[in-house]
Amino acid sequence: MKYYHVSRMELVTEIIEPRYGFKLCEFDNQKREYAQIFKEIVFEQIRQSHFLSMPSRFRSVFLMENMDQAIAYKSSQSYQRNGVIYEVELIGNGTLNYADMTWLNCNGFEIQKMVEYAKNYWSQVMSDDPNQKEWLYEGRVRIVRKIEHNTIGTP
């Protein structure tokens, strides 16, 4: 199966390592990103308590299963202008599972509501928007090719 990865910038490596957990610690302005960091900690605690077989967001590479999803994700991010889409292939036998990104939209919510969203996320409750589906791969991926801007829109 083909997968796509959206990066904030052009990568200079052919292997993508799971780094999201490290990136959370490297935010330039942790005060500004406090809600994001707090949410990820809550989601990880719910995963560890109730969904241990699911891959950790802290140790995963985030993937899309088709170009429409990758394009939709890239255009929804603040780095959409500089973001790059890559076709990738999985390396090894890491844990792979999907979730709906809709449930991640809870920064600043009360803790009880955030816990409810985390349970829905890890339970794989899906919204009506197919572009919200993301794959978490607790492993490494190899870049097959960079998707050039002139090919966006033609899978």
C-alpha positions in Angstrom: 0.0 0.0 0.0 1.2 3.5 -0.8 1.4 6.1 2.0 2.1 9.8 2.0 3.9 11.9 4.6 3.6 15.7 4.8 6.7 17.5 6.2 7.0 21.1 7.3 10.1 21.4 5.0 12.1 19.6 2.4 13.9 16.7 4.0 17.6 15.9 3.3 17.3 12.2 4.2 15.7 9.1 2.6 14.7 7.6 5.9 12.1 9.4 8.2 12.4 8.5 11.8 9.6 9.0 14.4 10.4 12.4 16.0 7.2 13.9 17.1 7.8 13.3 20.8 11.2 15.1 20.6 9.6 17.9 18.6 7.2 18.6 21.4 10.1 19.3 23.7 11.8 21.5 21.1 8.9 24.0 20.5 10.4 27.5 20.2 7.8 29.0 22.5 6.6 26.3 24.9 4.1 28.8 26.5 2.5 29.4 23.2 2.4 25.6 22.5 1.3 24.6 26.0 -2.2 23.6 25.0 -0.7 21.3 22.2 1.8 19.7 24.6 -0.9 19.2 27.3 -3.3 17.6 24.8 -0.6 15.2 23.6 0.2 14.1 27.2 -3.5 13.5 27.9 -3.8 11.5 24.7 -0.7 9.4 25.5 -2.0 8.7 29.1 -5.3 7.5 27.7 -3.5 5.3 25.1 -1.3 3.8 27.8 -4.3 3.2 30.1 -6.8 1.8 27.7 -5.3 1.3 24.2 -1.8 -0.1 24.7 -1.8 -2.0 21.4 -2.1 1.3 19.5 1.1 3.1 18.4 2.2 6.0 20.5 1.8 9.4 18.8 5.2 10.3 20.4 7.0 7.5 18.6 5.1 7.5 15.3 5.5 8.8 11.8 2.2 10.3 10.6 0.9 9.1 7.2 -1.9 9.6 4.8 -3.3 6.8 2.6 -3.9 8.9 -0.5 -3.0 12.2 -2.2 -6.3 13.8 -1.5 -5.7 13.3 2.3 -2.1 14.5 2.0 -3.2 17.7 0.1 -6.0 18.4 2.5 -3.7 18.0 5.5 -1.0 20.2 4.0 -3.4 22.9 3.1 -4.8 22.9 6.7 -1.5 23.6 8.3 0.3 26.9 9.0 3.3 25.7 7.0 1.2 24.9 3.9 3.3 27.1 1.6 6.6 25.4 2.6 5.3 22.0 3.3 6.3 19.0 1.2 4.5 15.8 0.4 6.4 12.6 0.1 5.3 9.1 -1.1 6.8 6.7 1.4 7.1 3.0 2.1 7.1 1.3 5.5 10.4 -0.2 6.8 10.2 -3.2 9.0 7.3 -4.5 11.1 6.4 -1.5 13.2 2.9 -1.0 14.7 0.5 0.6 12.2 -3.0 1.8 12.9 -5.3 4.7 12.0 -7.3 7.3 13.8 -9.5 10.3 12.9 -7.7 13.7 13.3 -11.0 15.4 14.0 -10.6 14.3 17.7 -7.3 16.2 17.9 -9.1 19.5 17.7 -9.4 19.9 21.4 -6.6 22.2 22.5 -7.8 24.3 25.5 -10.8 22.1 26.2 -11.7 21.1 29.8 -9.9 17.9 30.8 -13.0 15.7 30.9 -13.9 16.7 27.3 -10.3 16.2 26.2 -10.3 12.7 27.7 -13.5 11.9 25.8 -11.9 13.1 22.6 -8.8 11.0 23.3 -10.9 7.9 23.9 -12.8 8.5 20.6 -9.5 9.0 18.8 -7.9 5.7 20.1 -11.2 3.9 19.6 -11.1 4.8 15.9 -14.4 6.6 15.9 -14.4 8.1 12.4 -16.0 11.4 11.2 -17.8 11.8 7.9 -14.7 13.5 6.4 -12.4 10.9 4.8 -9.6 13.5 4.7 -9.3 13.4 8.5 -8.0 9.8 8.6 -4.3 9.5 9.6 -2.1 6.5 9.9 0.4 6.2 12.8 3.4 4.0 12.1 5.6 3.3 15.1 8.6 2.6 12.9 10.7 4.2 10.2 9.6 5.0 6.6 11.7 5.3 3.4 11.0 8.2 1.0 10.1 6.8 -2.4 9.7 10.2 -4.1 8.9 13.8 -3.5 5.6 14.9 -4.9 6.3 17.9 -7.1 3.9 20.8 -6.9 2.9 20.4 -10.5 1.7 16.9 -9.8 -0.6 17.9 -6.9 -4.1 17.1 -7.7 -3.2 14.1 -9.9 -2.7 11.0 -7.8 
